[in-house]
């Protein structure tokens, strides 16, 4: 198989490239040169936001292209139009954020989509940017030659958002840790390597259409995730489980200040942790245990000096020590 990856040097793109190389595929990457791609690829340089930024792709044919773009949809429009006669299938890594807010619990790929998106748009907001990019792919490749990978929470090695790395570093620091409850809160996420394997499988199977690509709801729990963090980092932390009302009363923002966690019963929890993924499971999605994801992420993080690379276009995540201490004190005062 001949694969073209637009990007291919960070997180999802890098995982796809490494998985493809592991299968013996011939891989070409187009990137801006800010990070080195994995060895073994054919590297082309180009900036999709610049005039003639796709010039390096003027020639060549591929079986598939994988694109993870998450800014102005017109960048995807331009690449899809350029490649439509020279690539068999366009796989776009989108997001469950394309569904109209707030999606009902158990929503599938037929749920209503966000309005106001356009393939020709500049940067708007994450949901409309991703949906606009989907529209760009559909316009150029049609529904029969495109795969829309609507991912949810993505974790694993190379993470450049900082969610799991923040928890690992916080637990590794030890002492009392604000653990947002309940312990059995069901979580839904996908390991980036499982996403990559499914993406390559979709090319081999010649799949098409949209797929919610996350683990089954309840694949793990908040308790199992943080227990795994404590185990791999040495067990020096004391996980202080705190009820959601106390966490929220402390003014702590779910998802951002306490990454991954959102309160049970909220619109956020239904949107992030209850999607129907039966289509993905029926077409080859296999999800590894949470302990593997946490352990391998810790190994990678230690190997790069404990500080995860962070995307400049995403807000920082995590809770500062002072706010955490105040919340823990408030929790101790509860009956």
C-alpha positions as CSV (number, residue, x, y, z in Angstrom):
1,X,0.0,0.0,0.0
2,X,1.1,3.5,-0.8
3,X,0.0,6.0,1.9
4,X,0.3,9.8,2.0
5,X,0.0,11.4,5.4
6,X,-0.6,15.1,5.6
7,X,1.4,15.9,8.8
8,X,2.7,12.7,10.1
9,X,5.2,14.0,12.7
10,X,2.9,14.5,15.8
11,X,0.5,12.5,17.9
12,X,-2.3,11.0,15.6
13,X,-0.4,11.5,12.3
14,X,2.8,10.0,13.8
15,X,0.9,7.0,15.1
16,X,-0.6,6.3,11.7
17,X,2.8,6.6,10.0
18,X,4.5,4.2,12.5
19,X,1.6,1.7,12.1
20,X,1.8,1.9,8.4
21,X,5.6,1.4,8.4
22,X,5.1,-1.6,10.7
23,X,2.9,-3.1,8.0
24,X,5.5,-2.6,5.4
25,X,3.6,0.1,3.6
26,X,5.3,2.8,1.5
27,X,4.7,6.1,3.3
28,X,5.0,9.7,2.2
29,X,4.5,12.5,4.6
30,X,4.0,16.2,3.8
31,X,5.0,18.4,6.8
32,X,6.3,21.8,7.6
33,X,9.6,20.7,9.0
34,X,9.0,21.6,12.6
35,X,9.4,18.0,13.8
36,X,11.3,15.1,12.3
37,X,9.1,12.3,10.8
38,X,9.8,8.7,11.7
39,X,12.7,7.1,9.9
40,X,11.7,5.2,6.8
41,X,9.3,7.6,5.2
42,X,9.6,9.8,2.1
43,X,9.5,13.3,3.5
44,X,8.1,16.3,1.5
45,X,7.9,19.8,2.9
46,X,5.0,22.2,2.6
47,X,2.9,24.6,4.6
48,X,-0.8,24.2,3.8
49,X,-1.6,27.8,5.0
50,X,0.9,29.4,2.6
51,X,0.6,30.1,-1.2
52,X,1.9,27.1,-3.1
53,X,2.1,25.2,0.1
54,X,1.0,22.0,-1.6
55,X,3.5,22.3,-4.5
56,X,5.4,19.2,-3.3
57,X,2.3,17.2,-4.1
58,X,2.1,18.2,-7.7
59,X,3.1,14.6,-8.8
60,X,2.5,11.2,-7.3
61,X,-0.3,8.7,-6.8
62,X,-1.3,6.9,-3.6
63,X,-3.8,4.3,-2.4
64,X,-4.9,6.6,0.4
65,X,-4.3,9.9,2.2
66,X,-4.8,10.4,5.9
67,X,-5.4,14.0,7.1
68,X,-5.7,15.2,10.7
69,X,-6.1,18.9,10.0
70,X,-8.1,20.9,12.6
71,X,-8.0,24.5,11.6
72,X,-9.4,26.4,8.5
73,X,-11.4,23.9,6.4
74,X,-10.2,25.5,3.2
75,X,-6.8,23.9,3.7
76,X,-8.5,20.5,3.5
77,X,-10.6,21.7,0.5
78,X,-7.4,22.6,-1.4
79,X,-5.6,19.3,-0.6
80,X,-8.7,17.2,-1.4
81,X,-9.2,18.9,-4.8
82,X,-5.6,18.5,-5.7
83,X,-5.5,14.8,-4.9
84,X,-8.9,13.6,-6.0
85,X,-7.7,12.1,-9.3
86,X,-4.5,10.6,-7.9
87,X,-5.6,9.1,-4.6
88,X,-8.1,6.3,-4.2
89,X,-9.4,7.1,-0.7
90,X,-9.3,10.1,1.6
91,X,-9.4,9.3,5.4
92,X,-10.1,12.4,7.4
93,X,-9.6,12.3,11.2
94,X,-12.5,14.4,12.4
95,X,-14.2,14.6,15.8
96,X,-17.4,13.8,17.6
97,X,-17.6,17.6,18.1
98,X,-19.2,17.8,14.7
99,X,-22.5,16.7,16.2
100,X,-25.0,19.4,17.2
101,X,-24.9,20.3,20.9
102,X,-25.9,18.6,23.0
103,X,-26.0,15.1,21.5
104,X,-28.2,12.6,23.3
105,X,-26.7,9.7,25.3
106,X,-25.9,6.9,22.9
107,X,-25.8,9.0,19.8
108,X,-24.7,7.4,16.6
109,X,-23.4,8.6,13.3
110,X,-26.9,9.7,12.2
111,X,-27.2,12.3,15.0
112,X,-27.8,15.9,13.8
113,X,-24.6,17.8,12.8
114,X,-23.5,21.3,13.7
115,X,-24.8,24.0,11.4
116,X,-22.9,26.9,9.8
117,X,-19.9,24.9,8.6
118,X,-18.4,25.4,5.1
119,X,-15.6,23.8,3.1
120,X,-14.5,27.3,2.0
121,X,-14.3,28.8,5.5
122,X,-11.4,30.2,7.3
123,X,-10.9,29.2,10.9
124,X,-14.1,29.5,12.9
125,X,-14.4,27.1,15.9
126,X,-13.3,23.5,16.5
127,X,-16.7,22.0,15.7
128,X,-17.4,23.9,12.5
129,X,-13.8,23.6,11.4
130,X,-14.0,19.8,11.6
131,X,-17.4,19.7,10.0
132,X,-16.2,22.1,7.2
133,X,-13.3,19.8,6.6
134,X,-15.6,16.8,6.3
135,X,-17.7,18.7,3.7
136,X,-14.5,19.5,1.8
137,X,-13.6,15.8,1.6
138,X,-17.1,14.8,0.6
139,X,-17.2,17.4,-2.1
140,X,-13.9,16.2,-3.7
141,X,-14.0,12.4,-3.1
142,X,-17.7,11.7,-2.6
143,X,-19.2,9.5,0.1
144,X,-18.0,6.3,-1.5
145,X,-14.2,7.2,-1.5
146,X,-14.0,9.0,1.9
147,X,-13.8,7.9,5.5
148,X,-14.7,10.3,8.2
149,X,-13.1,9.2,11.5
150,X,-15.1,10.9,14.2
151,X,-12.8,10.4,17.2
152,X,-13.5,11.3,20.8
153,X,-10.9,11.6,23.5
154,X,-7.6,10.3,22.2
155,X,-4.9,9.2,24.6
156,X,-1.5,7.5,24.3
157,X,2.1,8.1,23.5
158,X,3.0,11.3,21.7
159,X,0.0,13.1,23.1
160,X,0.4,16.8,22.5
161,X,-2.7,18.1,24.3
162,X,-1.4,17.2,27.8
163,X,-4.4,15.4,29.4
164,X,-2.9,12.0,30.4
165,X,0.6,13.5,30.7
166,X,-0.7,16.0,33.3
167,X,-2.3,13.2,35.4
168,X,0.8,11.1,35.2
169,X,3.1,13.9,36.3
170,X,0.7,15.0,39.0
171,X,0.4,11.5,40.5
172,X,4.1,11.0,40.2
173,X,4.7,14.1,42.3
174,X,2.9,12.3,45.1
175,X,1.0,13.5,48.2
176,X,-2.7,14.0,48.4
177,X,-4.2,14.1,44.9
178,X,-7.7,15.5,44.1
179,X,-9.4,12.6,42.4
180,X,-12.7,13.6,41.0
181,X,-15.4,11.1,41.6
182,X,-17.2,8.9,41.5
183,X,-14.5,6.2,41.2
184,X,-16.8,4.1,38.9
185,X,-17.5,7.0,36.5
186,X,-17.5,5.3,33.0
187,X,-15.0,6.7,30.5
188,X,-14.8,6.4,26.7
189,X,-11.6,7.1,24.8
190,X,-9.3,5.6,22.2
191,X,-5.7,4.8,22.4
192,X,-4.0,6.6,19.5
193,X,-2.4,3.4,18.3
194,X,-5.8,1.6,18.2
195,X,-7.1,4.5,16.2
196,X,-4.2,4.2,13.8
197,X,-4.7,0.5,13.3
198,X,-8.4,1.0,12.5
199,X,-7.6,3.8,10.1
200,X,-5.2,1.5,8.1
201,X,-7.7,-1.3,8.3
202,X,-10.4,1.0,6.8
203,X,-8.1,1.5,3.8
204,X,-7.5,-2.2,3.4
205,X,-11.2,-2.9,3.7
206,X,-12.1,0.0,1.4
207,X,-14.6,1.4,3.9
208,X,-16.5,4.6,3.5
209,X,-18.7,6.9,5.5
210,X,-18.6,8.3,9.0
211,X,-17.5,6.3,12.1
212,X,-17.6,7.2,15.7
213,X,-14.1,6.0,16.7
214,X,-13.8,5.6,20.4
215,X,-13.8,2.7,22.8
216,X,-17.1,1.3,24.0
217,X,-18.7,3.4,26.7
218,X,-17.3,2.3,30.1
219,X,-14.2,0.8,28.5
220,X,-12.6,2.0,31.7
221,X,-13.5,4.2,34.7
222,X,-12.0,7.3,36.3
223,X,-10.9,5.0,39.2
224,X,-9.1,2.5,36.9
225,X,-7.4,5.3,35.0
226,X,-6.0,7.0,38.1
227,X,-5.1,3.7,39.8
228,X,-3.1,2.8,36.7
229,X,-1.4,6.2,36.9
230,X,-0.5,5.6,40.5
231,X,0.8,2.1,39.8
232,X,3.1,3.0,36.9
233,X,4.5,6.1,38.6
234,X,5.5,4.3,41.8
235,X,2.4,4.5,44.0
236,X,3.5,7.5,46.1
237,X,0.3,9.4,45.6
238,X,-2.8,9.4,47.9
239,X,-5.9,9.5,45.7
240,X,-8.4,11.5,47.6
241,X,-11.8,10.7,45.9
242,X,-14.0,13.8,46.0
243,X,-17.7,14.0,45.0
244,X,-18.5,16.0,41.9
245,X,-20.5,18.7,43.8
246,X,-17.5,19.5,46.0
247,X,-15.2,19.7,42.9
248,X,-17.6,22.0,41.1
249,X,-18.2,24.2,44.2
250,X,-14.5,24.9,44.3
251,X,-14.8,26.6,40.9
252,X,-12.8,23.8,39.1
253,X,-13.5,23.5,35.4
254,X,-14.2,19.9,34.3
255,X,-12.2,18.6,31.3
256,X,-9.7,21.4,31.3
257,X,-8.5,21.8,34.9
258,X,-9.2,18.2,35.7
259,X,-8.5,16.6,32.3
260,X,-10.6,13.7,31.1
261,X,-13.1,14.1,33.9
262,X,-16.6,15.6,33.5
263,X,-19.4,15.3,36.0
264,X,-21.8,12.4,35.7
265,X,-25.2,13.1,34.2
266,X,-24.0,16.3,32.5
267,X,-24.3,17.1,28.8
268,X,-20.5,17.0,28.7
269,X,-20.4,13.4,30.0
270,X,-23.1,12.3,27.5
271,X,-21.2,13.9,24.6
272,X,-17.8,12.7,25.6
273,X,-18.3,9.3,27.1
274,X,-21.5,7.7,25.7
275,X,-21.2,7.6,21.9
276,X,-22.5,4.5,20.0
277,X,-19.4,2.9,18.4
278,X,-21.0,-0.3,17.1
279,X,-20.1,0.6,13.5
280,X,-16.4,0.9,14.4
281,X,-16.4,-2.3,16.5
282,X,-18.0,-4.2,13.6
283,X,-15.3,-3.0,11.2
284,X,-12.3,-4.0,13.2
285,X,-11.8,-1.5,16.1
286,X,-10.0,-3.3,19.0
287,X,-9.2,-1.3,22.2
288,X,-6.3,-2.3,24.4
289,X,-6.6,-2.2,28.2
290,X,-6.2,1.1,30.0
291,X,-3.1,-0.1,31.8
292,X,-1.3,-0.5,28.5
293,X,-2.2,3.0,27.4
294,X,-1.2,4.6,30.8
295,X,2.0,2.5,31.1
296,X,3.2,3.1,27.5
297,X,2.5,6.9,27.8
298,X,4.5,7.0,31.0
299,X,7.4,5.2,29.4
300,X,7.3,7.7,26.5
301,X,7.0,10.7,28.8
302,X,10.0,9.6,30.9
303,X,12.0,9.1,27.8
304,X,11.5,12.8,26.7
305,X,12.2,14.3,30.1
306,X,8.6,14.2,31.6
307,X,7.5,17.4,29.8
308,X,5.0,16.6,27.1
309,X,5.0,18.6,23.8
310,X,2.0,20.9,23.7
311,X,0.2,22.3,20.7
312,X,0.3,26.1,20.6
313,X,-3.2,26.3,19.4
314,X,-4.8,24.5,22.4
315,X,-5.3,25.9,25.9
316,X,-3.2,24.5,28.7
317,X,-4.8,21.8,30.9
318,X,-4.4,20.9,34.6
319,X,-5.0,22.2,38.1
320,X,-2.6,24.5,39.9
321,X,-1.5,23.3,43.4
322,X,-3.1,26.1,45.3
323,X,-6.6,25.4,43.9
324,X,-6.1,21.7,44.4
325,X,-5.2,22.3,48.1
326,X,-8.2,24.4,48.7
327,X,-10.5,21.9,47.1
328,X,-9.0,19.1,49.2
329,X,-9.4,21.1,52.3
330,X,-13.1,21.7,51.5
331,X,-13.6,18.0,50.8
332,X,-12.2,17.2,54.3
333,X,-14.8,19.4,55.9
334,X,-17.6,17.6,54.3
335,X,-19.6,15.2,56.5
